Amino acid sequence: MDKLALFGGRPVRETFLPYGSQWVDEEDIEAVTKILRSPFLTQGPEIDKFEQAIADISGARYAVAFSNGTAALHGACFAAGIEPGDEVITSPLTFVASSNCVLYQGGTPIFADVDERTYLLDIAKVRERITPRTKALIPVDFAGQPVDMRAYKNLSKEYNLVYIQDAAHSLGASFSGDPVGAVADMTMFSFHPVKPVTTAEGGVIVTNSEEFYEKLRLFRSHGITRDASKLEMEAEGPWYYEMQSLGYNYRMTDLQAVLGSSQLAKLEQFIERRREIAKRYDEAFVELEELGLLRRPYQHLYSKSGWHLYVIQLGLDRLTADRRTVFEALRAENIGVNVHYIPIYRQPYYQRLGYPLGTCPKTDAVYERMITLPLFPKMSKQDICDVILAVKKVVGYFSESN
Ligand SMILES: *Cc1c(COP(=O)(O)O)cnc(C)c1O
């Protein structure tokens, strides 16, 4: 076995391979430059086209584009009527935006524990955390694997809750044949460069509710409307507009929207490529899993994942190193591993808000063992081989039997 790069050996590859990256081609670049020469740079016709395309893909009636996914989640919490005193149940094993959006509205995020195989919220644990103050649920489609949307729909109906889905990872995925976006009251997609397709920064909420749709549109543009049929007072003249609620400037630009539309043409192809790479990893790591050295990502029988992330769990009982050492060893091999995510309640800000530790034991247990491997459509065959080689080299080196 070659000496680990961590101990001065030769790394598996010479250049650093990131865990995720966009794929922008000449077509995309041409589409964006065309808009730069057009009369509209922001809130022109490209926004409508992009919104329509996202609504079509997700099987929802309406779509509202935002400047980023976090702003979109904020909009969803506003539309859901989250106020001080309201509780919203979400996952602790996600990006901080999933719960920060509740805080923006003065609400209280409540964390429920995850399933240790899928890393998705455990719906039984969600049910246990419902109180008379619960107003909404925000399950997260971790790594691109959708939650059981019908189960969440039923639960939210039973308790009269708003069901918001954080689908930042899962555009184009489905569960039991339902496309992500078709079932929840509101579903958020992110278009950050590492996400399924990109607009540089961008977010969209899809919904079937006209009421939510109208609120979201007001919210992203200062709470202002010019629509004559929706005015509260009489128009003073043709210049008249009304600010009806406290909104923000959360608009997406036409430059972003046209990039999104151009990228969407490649969504299926991107997801297919992600699936292929995940399959290669799955095949390559069977043996390591049988030896108890790692656990591969578990897929629910009915879900078709978007494979945003490929997350392994280290079999720490069979290894002579902890996660940090394995992580550093892989980085030294120039493999851009990552960790998704630090449980939100461990963050200093949330600690200062008084969130107790130890209420989500499965989240804490899996967090100690998780490592995200590089996975993005533009990876070459060699990149994939390098990741496999490096994992076998490092995990093999630290295996108890070595
Ligand atoms: C990326 C992400 C967001 C936020 O999206 P931005 O577009 O980066 O603001 C929210 N939730 C999850 C799970 C994410 O991965």
The ligand as a Gaussian input file, in Angstrom:
#p B3LYP/6-31G(d) Opt

LIG

0 1
 C      -28.295000      25.715000      -0.459000
 C      -29.301000      25.458000       0.574000
 C      -30.204000      26.440000       1.023000
 C      -30.088000      27.901000       0.684000
 O      -30.038000      28.181000      -0.637000
 P      -29.219000      29.477000      -1.168000
 O      -29.679000      29.583000      -2.582000
 O      -27.765000      29.157000      -1.032000
 O      -29.622000      30.641000      -0.337000
 C      -31.210000      26.063000       1.904000
 N      -31.312000      24.789000       2.328000
 C      -30.447000      23.834000       1.944000
 C      -30.642000      22.443000       2.436000
 C      -29.412000      24.141000       1.084000
 O      -28.531000      23.180000       0.727000

